[in-house]
Amino acid sequence: MTNLTIDKIIDETQAYLSNRLPPYLYNTSFIPGESSVLYSGPYWDDKEIVAGLNAFLTGKWIVAGENVHRFEKAFANYFNVSYAHMVNSGSSANLVLISALRKYYKWEDQDEIIVSPVGFPTSISVLVQNNLKPVFVDIEYDTLNFDVSKIEEKINSKTKAIFVSPVLANPPDMDYLTELCKKYNLLLIGDSCDSIGTKWNNKHLSDYYTAWTSSFYPAHHISTGEGGMLCTNNPELKKLFVSFSWWGRDCYCVGPANLLACGSCGNRFDRWLESYDGIIDHKYVFNNMGYNLKPLDMQGAIGVEQLKKFDEICTKRKNSKQNIENILLKYVDGIRGVKTLDKASPSWFGTPFICEDKELKFKLVTFLEENKIQTRNYFAGNILLHPGFSHLGNVSEFPYANQVLDKVFFIGAAPHYNQDVFDYVDNVFNKKWTQ
């Protein structure tokens, strides 16, 4: 049997990948009429695959370890935040975020969080799972974000936070929201799963939040296969992030500290439990009802490589959105893009369109899909229309949100799109579209 060193395995892997990247990547030349214009996908090359393989073969730990720690540090540094903590998905990140905030700020059952009814369900379900009450504000039809002018009338003594989830990275008026939170002593928190890289007034959108999340699902700006991140400048919140995602335990040892008899705190084996008269290992003290939401260490290694491409990804996403929007607006009457506020610089997740009626949306979506151009609804539309969420509010109170499934869809703004893709989409409409 041939003796293979790690270096040999890596070298042969790179040689193999030089002309045969996996099919889940945009790894072939675009062939008009044969290739699909996917709405998104991992923006990877051989570097991510080799980094993940190397971590798997040489890492000291399979689950979150030194590579995850490296990614967390690099991510925090890039986004100018003190603490970043990686978990296994963006949805898990939202769950941990709300669980930690509830405990730290001593929120009570049925305290209220203001949210949009339109978007992804795990910005809402995590509130209910923490016995908090989502209070919905209808959207405005220009930006598709919640109508900030209607938020103040929803605020009362039980209101604790405004939870922002920008539509496909297009932010609401962050200055207004910041002032409103100051006025009523509320937290401004963010679901940035679609919007990392977006800026408001030349600052990262995330700079405006007390705490926020991101997702590394394959469709998102950065992909580690699956994964998510929680960020804050508050060290106590960071400890709670760790606890809730690591089974609820009190111990926060990571890396080499796990091998120390004394641990990070200096007294790992001590009388930690008031109700137990004996010595116990701090690693098995549980202060919270938590979860096991750890990522794999190879995901951290992939994240480090992805972050190196992040500026390029954001630039390409903006370019793709502009090109796709221009093409459709040129050929199709009765549609428009969403409004972007003056101080906003979105790093687009997708290219949204608002149709004048339901029939036009159906016709357009059918036309695009038949021509291998992927489309997506704007996620759930009004979440209250769905059986799992209908008990949370009266759907009739949100007339604009109710129109989203009828009139709104999006195409990709993927960083993989090149001139061949734009030419194909243009030609399809030029030759085949009839109003």
C-alpha positions as CSV (number, residue, x, y, z in Angstrom):
1,M,0.0,0.0,0.0
2,T,1.4,3.4,-1.0
3,N,2.4,5.6,2.0
4,L,0.6,8.9,1.7
5,T,1.7,11.9,3.7
6,I,-0.7,14.7,4.4
7,D,1.2,17.0,2.0
8,K,0.9,14.3,-0.7
9,I,-2.9,14.0,-0.1
10,I,-3.3,17.8,-0.3
11,D,-1.1,18.1,-3.4
12,E,-3.1,15.3,-5.2
13,T,-6.4,16.9,-4.1
14,Q,-5.4,20.2,-5.5
15,A,-4.3,18.6,-8.8
16,Y,-7.6,16.7,-9.0
17,L,-9.6,19.9,-8.3
18,S,-7.7,21.9,-10.9
19,N,-10.2,20.8,-13.6
20,R,-13.0,19.0,-11.8
21,L,-14.5,21.0,-9.0
22,P,-17.6,19.4,-7.4
23,P,-20.9,19.9,-9.2
24,Y,-22.4,22.0,-6.4
25,L,-20.1,24.8,-7.4
26,Y,-20.3,27.1,-10.5
27,N,-17.4,25.3,-12.0
28,T,-18.1,25.0,-15.7
29,S,-18.4,27.5,-18.5
30,F,-21.9,28.9,-18.8
31,I,-23.7,27.2,-21.8
32,P,-26.8,29.3,-22.9
33,G,-29.9,27.2,-22.8
34,E,-28.2,24.3,-21.1
35,S,-26.8,25.8,-17.9
36,S,-29.2,27.0,-15.2
37,V,-28.9,30.5,-13.9
38,L,-29.1,29.5,-10.2
39,Y,-30.2,32.1,-7.8
40,S,-27.1,31.6,-5.6
41,G,-24.6,29.0,-4.4
42,P,-21.2,28.7,-2.7
43,Y,-18.6,31.0,-4.1
44,W,-15.8,28.5,-3.6
45,D,-12.8,27.3,-5.4
46,D,-10.2,24.7,-4.5
47,K,-9.0,26.7,-1.5
48,E,-12.2,26.1,0.5
49,I,-12.2,22.4,-0.2
50,V,-8.5,22.0,0.6
51,A,-8.8,24.0,3.8
52,G,-11.7,21.9,4.9
53,L,-9.9,18.7,4.1
54,N,-6.7,19.8,5.8
55,A,-8.7,20.7,8.9
56,F,-10.4,17.3,8.8
57,L,-7.1,15.4,8.4
58,T,-4.8,17.4,10.7
59,G,-7.1,19.2,13.2
60,K,-6.9,18.5,16.9
61,W,-10.7,18.3,17.2
62,I,-13.5,17.4,14.9
63,V,-16.1,19.9,16.2
64,A,-15.5,23.6,16.9
65,G,-11.8,24.0,17.6
66,E,-8.8,26.0,16.5
67,N,-10.1,26.7,13.0
68,V,-13.5,27.9,14.2
69,H,-11.7,30.1,16.7
70,R,-9.6,31.6,13.8
71,F,-12.7,32.3,11.8
72,E,-14.4,33.9,14.8
73,K,-11.5,36.2,15.4
74,A,-11.2,37.1,11.7
75,F,-14.9,37.7,11.4
76,A,-15.1,39.9,14.5
77,N,-12.1,41.9,13.2
78,Y,-13.6,42.4,9.8
79,F,-17.0,43.6,11.2
80,N,-15.4,45.8,13.9
81,V,-17.1,43.8,16.8
82,S,-15.5,42.5,20.0
83,Y,-17.0,39.0,20.0
84,A,-18.1,36.5,17.4
85,H,-19.3,33.1,18.2
86,M,-20.0,30.4,15.5
87,V,-22.9,27.9,15.6
88,N,-24.3,25.4,13.2
89,S,-26.7,27.6,11.3
90,G,-28.2,31.1,11.0
91,S,-31.5,29.8,12.4
92,S,-29.6,28.4,15.4
93,A,-27.9,31.8,15.8
94,N,-31.2,33.5,16.0
95,L,-32.4,31.0,18.7
96,V,-29.3,31.6,20.8
97,L,-29.5,35.4,20.3
98,I,-33.0,35.7,21.7
99,S,-32.3,33.1,24.4
100,A,-29.3,35.0,25.6
101,L,-30.9,38.5,25.4
102,R,-33.9,37.3,27.3
103,K,-31.8,36.0,30.2
104,Y,-29.3,38.9,30.3
105,Y,-31.9,41.6,30.2
106,K,-34.4,39.7,32.4
107,W,-37.2,39.8,29.9
108,E,-40.5,38.4,31.2
109,D,-43.0,36.0,29.6
110,Q,-44.9,37.8,26.8
111,D,-42.6,40.8,26.7
112,E,-42.8,42.2,23.1
113,I,-40.4,42.3,20.2
114,I,-41.3,44.4,17.1
115,V,-40.8,42.6,13.8
116,S,-41.9,42.5,10.2
117,P,-44.5,39.9,9.3
118,V,-42.7,39.4,6.0
119,G,-39.5,37.4,5.7
120,F,-38.0,34.1,7.0
121,P,-39.8,32.1,9.7
122,T,-36.8,31.7,12.1
123,S,-36.7,35.4,12.9
124,I,-40.2,34.9,14.4
125,S,-40.3,31.3,15.8
126,V,-37.3,32.0,18.1
127,L,-39.4,34.7,19.9
128,V,-42.3,32.3,20.5
129,Q,-39.9,29.5,21.6
130,N,-38.6,31.9,24.2
131,N,-42.2,32.8,25.3
132,L,-41.9,36.3,23.9
133,K,-44.6,38.0,21.8
134,P,-43.8,39.1,18.3
135,V,-45.5,42.4,17.5
136,F,-45.9,42.8,13.8
137,V,-45.7,46.1,11.8
138,D,-46.9,46.1,8.2
139,I,-44.5,46.7,5.4
140,E,-44.1,49.7,3.1
141,Y,-44.3,48.7,-0.6
142,D,-41.4,50.7,-1.8
143,T,-38.6,49.0,0.3
144,L,-40.6,45.9,1.4
145,N,-39.2,46.5,4.9
146,F,-41.5,47.2,7.8
147,D,-43.0,50.7,7.8
148,V,-40.9,52.5,10.3
149,S,-43.5,55.3,10.6
150,K,-45.9,52.8,12.1
151,I,-43.5,51.4,14.8
152,E,-44.0,54.0,17.5
153,E,-47.7,53.3,17.8
154,K,-46.9,49.7,18.7
155,I,-44.5,50.5,21.6
156,N,-45.7,50.1,25.1
157,S,-44.3,49.2,28.6
158,K,-43.7,45.6,27.5
159,T,-41.8,46.4,24.4
160,K,-38.1,45.4,24.7
161,A,-36.5,45.4,21.2
162,I,-36.9,46.1,17.5
163,F,-35.6,43.1,15.5
164,V,-34.4,44.2,12.0
165,S,-34.2,41.7,9.1
166,P,-33.4,43.8,6.0
167,V,-35.2,42.6,2.8
168,L,-32.5,40.8,0.7
169,A,-29.9,43.2,2.3
170,N,-31.9,46.4,1.6
171,P,-32.0,48.2,5.0
172,P,-34.7,50.4,6.5
173,D,-33.9,53.9,8.0
174,M,-31.3,53.0,10.6
175,D,-31.0,56.6,11.9
176,Y,-34.7,56.7,12.7
177,L,-34.7,53.2,14.3
178,T,-31.6,54.2,16.4
179,E,-33.3,57.4,17.7
180,L,-36.5,55.5,18.4
181,C,-34.7,52.9,20.5
182,K,-32.9,55.7,22.4
183,K,-36.2,57.5,23.0
184,Y,-37.9,54.4,24.5
185,N,-34.9,52.6,25.9
186,L,-35.2,49.6,23.5
187,L,-32.6,47.3,22.0
188,L,-32.0,47.4,18.3
189,I,-31.0,43.8,17.2
190,G,-30.4,42.4,13.8
191,D,-30.9,39.3,11.7
192,S,-28.1,39.8,9.2
193,C,-28.4,36.4,7.6
194,D,-29.1,38.1,4.2
195,S,-27.3,41.3,4.7
196,I,-23.7,41.1,5.9
197,G,-21.6,43.6,3.9
198,T,-24.5,46.1,3.7
199,K,-23.6,49.6,4.9
200,W,-25.6,52.5,6.2
201,N,-24.0,55.9,6.1
202,N,-20.7,54.3,5.3
203,K,-20.8,52.1,8.4
204,H,-21.5,48.4,8.6
205,L,-25.2,47.9,9.2
206,S,-24.2,45.6,12.0
207,D,-22.6,48.6,13.8
208,Y,-26.1,49.8,14.8
209,Y,-27.1,46.6,16.6
210,T,-26.6,45.6,20.2
211,A,-26.2,42.0,19.0
212,W,-26.8,40.3,15.6
213,T,-26.6,37.1,13.7
214,S,-25.5,35.9,10.3
215,S,-25.8,32.7,8.3
216,F,-23.4,30.7,6.2
217,Y,-25.9,28.6,4.3
218,P,-24.8,27.9,0.7
219,A,-27.0,30.6,-0.8
220,H,-25.6,33.4,1.4
221,H,-22.7,35.8,1.1
222,I,-20.3,33.6,2.9
223,S,-20.8,29.8,2.9
224,T,-19.3,27.2,5.2
225,G,-21.9,24.6,3.9
226,E,-24.0,25.3,6.9
227,G,-23.2,27.6,9.8
228,G,-24.1,30.8,11.6
229,M,-22.5,33.5,13.7
230,L,-23.5,35.6,16.7
231,C,-21.8,39.0,17.3
232,T,-21.8,41.6,20.1
233,N,-19.6,43.9,22.0
234,N,-21.0,42.8,25.3
235,P,-18.7,40.2,27.0
236,E,-21.6,38.9,29.2
237,L,-23.8,38.3,26.2
238,K,-20.9,36.4,24.5
239,K,-20.7,34.1,27.5
240,L,-24.4,33.4,27.2
241,F,-24.0,32.7,23.5
242,V,-21.4,30.1,24.3
243,S,-23.5,28.6,27.1
244,F,-26.8,28.3,25.2
245,S,-25.1,26.8,22.2
246,W,-22.9,24.4,24.3
247,W,-25.6,22.5,26.1
248,G,-26.2,25.3,28.7
249,R,-23.0,24.6,30.6
250,D,-21.3,27.3,32.7
251,C,-17.8,26.4,31.6
252,Y,-16.3,28.5,28.8
253,C,-12.9,26.7,28.3
254,V,-11.8,26.5,24.7
255,G,-8.8,25.2,22.8
256,P,-5.8,24.3,25.0
257,A,-7.6,25.4,28.2
258,N,-9.7,22.2,27.8
259,L,-6.5,20.2,28.6
260,L,-5.6,22.1,31.8
261,A,-6.4,20.5,35.1
262,C,-7.3,24.0,36.4
263,G,-9.2,25.2,33.3
264,S,-9.5,28.9,32.3
265,C,-11.1,29.9,35.6
266,G,-8.2,28.4,37.7
267,N,-10.4,26.1,39.8
268,R,-12.1,23.7,37.4
269,F,-12.6,21.1,40.1
270,D,-14.4,22.8,43.0
271,R,-17.6,23.1,45.0
272,W,-19.6,24.5,42.1
273,L,-23.1,23.4,43.1
274,E,-24.8,24.9,46.2
275,S,-27.2,21.9,46.3
276,Y,-24.4,19.3,46.2
277,D,-21.8,18.9,49.0
278,G,-18.8,17.8,46.9
279,I,-16.2,18.5,44.3
280,I,-17.5,18.7,40.7
281,D,-15.9,19.3,37.3
282,H,-16.9,22.8,36.1
283,K,-17.3,21.4,32.6
284,Y,-20.4,19.6,33.8
285,V,-22.2,22.5,35.6
286,F,-25.2,23.7,33.7
287,N,-26.6,27.2,34.3
288,N,-29.0,27.3,31.4
289,M,-31.3,25.0,29.5
290,G,-29.2,25.0,26.3
291,Y,-28.7,23.1,23.1
292,N,-25.9,21.5,21.2
293,L,-25.4,23.8,18.2
294,K,-21.7,23.5,17.6
295,P,-20.2,23.7,14.0
296,L,-17.5,21.4,12.7
297,D,-14.0,22.7,12.8
298,M,-13.6,22.2,9.1
299,Q,-16.4,24.7,8.6
300,G,-14.3,27.2,10.5
301,A,-11.4,26.6,8.1
302,I,-13.7,27.1,5.1
303,G,-14.9,30.3,6.7
304,V,-11.4,31.7,6.9
305,E,-11.0,31.2,3.2
306,Q,-14.4,32.7,2.4
307,L,-13.7,35.8,4.4
308,K,-10.7,36.5,2.2
309,K,-13.1,36.7,-0.8
310,F,-15.7,38.8,1.0
311,D,-14.9,42.2,-0.6
312,E,-14.9,40.6,-4.0
313,I,-18.2,38.8,-3.3
314,C,-19.9,42.0,-2.2
315,T,-18.7,43.9,-5.3
316,K,-19.9,41.1,-7.6
317,R,-23.3,40.8,-5.9
318,K,-23.9,44.6,-6.4
319,N,-22.9,44.3,-10.0
320,S,-25.1,41.2,-10.6
321,K,-28.1,42.9,-9.0
322,Q,-27.8,46.0,-11.1
323,N,-27.4,44.1,-14.4
324,I,-30.3,41.7,-13.8
325,E,-32.6,44.5,-12.7
326,N,-31.7,46.6,-15.7
327,I,-32.5,43.8,-18.1
328,L,-35.9,43.0,-16.7
329,L,-36.9,46.6,-16.4
330,K,-36.0,47.1,-20.0
331,Y,-38.3,44.4,-21.4
332,V,-41.1,44.0,-18.9
333,D,-43.9,46.6,-18.3
334,G,-45.6,46.6,-14.9
335,I,-42.7,45.7,-12.7
336,R,-40.3,47.7,-10.6
337,G,-37.4,47.2,-8.3
338,V,-37.3,48.0,-4.6
339,K,-36.4,51.5,-3.4
340,T,-33.1,51.9,-1.7
341,L,-32.7,54.8,0.8
342,D,-30.0,57.4,0.2
343,K,-27.7,56.3,3.0
344,A,-28.0,52.6,2.2
345,S,-25.4,50.6,0.3
346,P,-26.8,47.1,0.2
347,S,-24.7,44.0,-0.5
348,W,-27.5,42.3,-2.3
349,F,-28.7,38.8,-1.5
350,G,-31.0,38.8,-4.5
351,T,-32.7,41.0,-7.1
352,P,-36.3,41.7,-6.0
353,F,-39.1,42.7,-8.3
354,I,-42.6,44.0,-7.5
355,C,-45.3,43.2,-10.1
356,E,-48.4,45.3,-10.7
357,D,-50.6,42.2,-10.2
358,K,-50.7,38.5,-9.4
359,E,-51.1,37.5,-13.1
360,L,-47.9,39.2,-14.2
361,K,-45.9,37.7,-11.4
362,F,-47.1,34.2,-12.3
363,K,-46.4,34.8,-16.0
364,L,-42.9,36.1,-15.3
365,V,-42.0,33.4,-12.9
366,T,-43.2,30.7,-15.3
367,F,-41.3,32.3,-18.1
368,L,-38.1,32.6,-16.2
369,E,-38.2,29.0,-14.8
370,E,-39.0,27.6,-18.2
371,N,-35.8,29.3,-19.5
372,K,-33.6,27.9,-16.7
373,I,-33.5,31.2,-14.7
374,Q,-34.2,30.4,-11.1
375,T,-36.7,32.5,-9.1
376,R,-37.7,32.6,-5.4
377,N,-40.7,34.0,-3.6
378,Y,-39.8,36.6,-1.1
379,F,-39.5,33.8,1.4
380,A,-42.7,33.2,3.4
381,G,-44.5,36.4,2.4
382,N,-46.8,37.3,5.3
383,I,-45.8,34.7,7.9
384,L,-49.3,34.9,9.4
385,L,-50.7,33.2,6.2
386,H,-48.9,30.0,7.2
387,P,-50.5,27.3,9.4
388,G,-47.6,27.2,11.9
389,F,-47.8,30.9,12.6
390,S,-51.5,31.9,11.9
391,H,-52.3,32.0,15.6
392,L,-49.9,34.9,16.2
393,G,-52.0,37.7,14.7
394,N,-54.9,38.7,12.5
395,V,-53.7,38.5,8.9
396,S,-56.2,41.1,7.8
397,E,-54.4,43.8,9.7
398,F,-51.4,43.7,7.3
399,P,-52.8,44.6,3.8
400,Y,-49.4,45.3,2.2
401,A,-47.7,42.2,3.7
402,N,-50.6,40.1,2.3
403,Q,-49.7,41.2,-1.2
404,V,-46.1,39.9,-1.2
405,L,-46.9,36.3,-2.2
406,D,-49.1,37.7,-5.0
407,K,-46.7,40.3,-6.4
408,V,-43.1,39.9,-5.3
409,F,-40.4,37.5,-6.3
410,F,-36.6,37.6,-6.7
411,I,-33.9,36.4,-9.0
412,G,-30.3,35.9,-7.9
413,A,-27.6,38.5,-7.5
414,A,-25.0,35.8,-7.3
415,P,-21.2,36.6,-7.4
416,H,-20.8,33.9,-10.1
417,Y,-22.8,35.8,-12.7
418,N,-20.6,37.0,-15.6
419,Q,-21.3,38.7,-18.9
420,D,-22.3,35.4,-20.5
421,V,-25.1,35.1,-18.0
422,F,-26.3,38.7,-18.4
423,D,-26.2,38.2,-22.2
424,Y,-28.3,35.0,-22.0
425,V,-30.9,36.6,-19.8
426,D,-31.1,39.6,-22.1
427,N,-31.4,37.4,-25.2
428,V,-34.1,35.3,-23.6
429,F,-36.3,38.4,-23.0
430,N,-35.4,40.0,-26.3
431,K,-36.4,36.9,-28.4
432,K,-39.1,35.2,-26.3
433,W,-40.9,37.6,-24.0
434,T,-44.3,38.9,-25.0
435,Q,-46.2,41.2,-22.6
